[in-house]
Every structure is written in structure tokens, then in C-alpha cells.
Amino acid sequence: MAKKSMNYTEAIAEIEKILARLRNEEMDVDSLAAEVKRATELIASCRERLHKAETEVAKILE
């Protein structure tokens, strides 16, 4: 089964949840690496979406 593609808002919300767990020390050492990896993937995805949107807007404004 294919994974549903997450939109920008959902990705940001998940990043914020991960950060909240880190700040509140709700994350154990065993899951820390996986959570940081997930946050890194989400951040990269968000950056890519922002870059794509920026490029599209620039083309429209030309």
C-alpha cells in the first residue's frame, strides 16, 4: 500500500509535535534517533515544497 503524501501543513504540524516531545523530555533515548531522522526528512520536504512554490510564483510574476 502506498503512503499518503503529506502536505506542507501536516509536515509542519508533525515537526512541531516532535519538537514539543523533545522540549518536554517525553522522548526516550531509544526513539530519539528515529525522531530526529523523521524531523530531518520532514524539514527537507518542506524546504523542497517552498522552493518549488517560490519558483512557480517567480514564473507567474515574470
Backbone bond lengths (Angstrom), bond angles and torsions (degrees), N, CA, C in turn:
res aa  C-N    CA-C-N  psi(-1)  N-CA   C-N-CA  omega(-1)  CA-C   N-CA-C  phi
1 M - - - 1.443 - - 1.526 108.73 -
2 A 1.323 116.97 131.50 1.460 121.94 -179.18 1.527 110.51 -74.69
3 K 1.333 115.27 144.39 1.448 120.59 178.08 1.519 109.92 -76.62
4 K 1.332 116.53 138.50 1.453 121.50 177.00 1.528 108.27 -67.66
5 S 1.327 115.35 132.70 1.452 119.59 178.23 1.522 109.70 -71.38
6 M 1.309 115.36 131.21 1.454 121.13 -177.51 1.525 108.81 -86.86
7 N 1.336 116.93 135.79 1.456 118.67 177.17 1.532 109.69 -82.99
8 Y 1.325 115.70 173.87 1.462 121.56 -175.56 1.528 111.55 -59.09
9 T 1.322 117.13 -46.41 1.462 121.60 -178.07 1.520 111.41 -61.71
10 E 1.308 116.74 -42.07 1.469 120.77 178.33 1.529 111.14 -65.30
11 A 1.330 116.29 -39.84 1.465 120.42 179.67 1.533 110.60 -64.09
12 I 1.331 116.43 -45.01 1.465 120.49 178.83 1.533 110.19 -62.02
13 A 1.323 116.73 -41.47 1.467 120.57 179.49 1.527 110.88 -61.84
14 E 1.334 116.87 -40.55 1.465 119.55 179.49 1.531 110.97 -68.16
15 I 1.334 116.36 -39.81 1.470 120.06 176.66 1.522 109.72 -59.64
16 E 1.324 116.60 -44.52 1.469 120.63 179.81 1.525 112.01 -62.75
17 K 1.329 117.29 -37.23 1.462 120.53 177.29 1.530 111.22 -65.19
18 I 1.330 115.71 -41.92 1.467 120.19 178.34 1.525 109.60 -62.30
19 L 1.330 116.60 -45.98 1.467 120.52 179.17 1.523 111.78 -61.23
20 A 1.329 116.66 -40.56 1.473 120.07 179.15 1.520 110.68 -62.87
21 R 1.344 117.15 -41.61 1.467 119.90 178.37 1.528 110.69 -64.08
22 L 1.325 116.60 -38.62 1.467 120.07 177.60 1.527 110.97 -64.74
23 R 1.322 116.35 -47.08 1.470 120.54 -178.85 1.523 112.20 -63.26
24 N 1.320 116.39 -37.39 1.463 121.52 -177.95 1.520 112.47 -87.31
25 E 1.316 115.94 4.80 1.461 122.51 -179.83 1.521 112.20 54.57
26 E 1.337 115.54 38.13 1.461 121.31 178.61 1.526 112.30 -89.63
27 M 1.313 116.81 -2.62 1.448 121.47 -175.52 1.523 109.57 -102.71
28 D 1.312 116.61 130.32 1.458 118.87 177.75 1.532 110.05 -85.32
29 V 1.286 115.80 163.88 1.455 121.95 -176.32 1.532 111.29 -60.34
30 D 1.311 116.86 -34.42 1.460 120.74 -177.83 1.526 112.74 -64.59
31 S 1.317 117.51 -31.62 1.463 119.47 -178.47 1.522 113.34 -99.84
32 L 1.315 117.14 -5.09 1.457 121.92 -176.52 1.530 112.49 -56.89
33 A 1.320 117.44 -50.96 1.462 120.97 -177.70 1.523 111.51 -60.90
34 A 1.326 117.18 -42.66 1.461 120.69 179.47 1.522 111.75 -64.79
35 E 1.317 116.32 -39.96 1.472 120.65 179.52 1.526 111.07 -67.27
36 V 1.328 116.81 -42.36 1.461 120.30 178.33 1.530 110.25 -64.41
37 K 1.326 116.85 -40.57 1.472 120.70 177.45 1.522 110.08 -61.75
38 R 1.323 117.48 -44.73 1.471 121.75 179.62 1.532 110.33 -62.03
39 A 1.317 117.06 -44.72 1.468 120.76 179.37 1.526 110.36 -61.72
40 T 1.322 117.04 -41.11 1.462 121.36 178.56 1.524 111.21 -61.98
41 E 1.331 116.83 -42.43 1.468 120.97 177.60 1.524 111.01 -63.38
42 L 1.326 116.47 -42.73 1.459 120.56 -179.92 1.529 111.44 -65.28
43 I 1.323 116.83 -41.21 1.461 120.90 178.41 1.525 110.25 -62.69
44 A 1.316 117.51 -43.51 1.465 121.14 178.37 1.524 110.77 -61.18
45 S 1.315 116.68 -42.22 1.466 121.49 178.20 1.527 110.96 -62.57
46 C 1.317 116.88 -43.38 1.467 121.02 179.34 1.525 110.82 -64.15
47 R 1.313 116.97 -42.80 1.469 120.88 178.49 1.530 110.46 -60.65
48 E 1.321 115.69 -43.07 1.462 120.67 179.51 1.535 110.65 -62.26
49 R 1.313 116.79 -44.14 1.470 120.79 179.15 1.524 111.36 -64.05
50 L 1.334 116.56 -41.27 1.460 120.45 178.38 1.524 111.28 -64.32
51 H 1.318 116.76 -42.21 1.455 120.92 178.58 1.532 110.43 -62.83
52 K 1.320 115.92 -43.57 1.465 120.57 179.42 1.530 110.32 -62.50
53 A 1.316 117.06 -44.17 1.468 121.03 179.15 1.525 110.58 -63.39
54 E 1.324 116.25 -42.04 1.471 120.89 178.84 1.521 111.04 -60.27
55 T 1.331 115.74 -43.85 1.469 121.21 179.24 1.528 111.21 -63.24
56 E 1.324 116.61 -44.08 1.457 121.08 179.58 1.531 111.64 -63.98
57 V 1.318 117.19 -42.18 1.471 121.32 178.70 1.526 109.74 -64.66
58 A 1.323 117.51 -42.46 1.464 121.12 179.00 1.519 111.01 -60.41
59 K 1.337 116.63 -40.90 1.482 120.73 178.63 1.530 110.29 -64.04
60 I 1.310 116.75 -41.01 1.467 121.36 -179.72 1.519 110.44 -64.78
61 L 1.314 117.31 -38.90 1.462 121.56 -176.59 1.521 114.07 -79.50
62 E 1.317 117.95 -8.71 1.468 121.20 179.93 1.505 112.11 -70.29
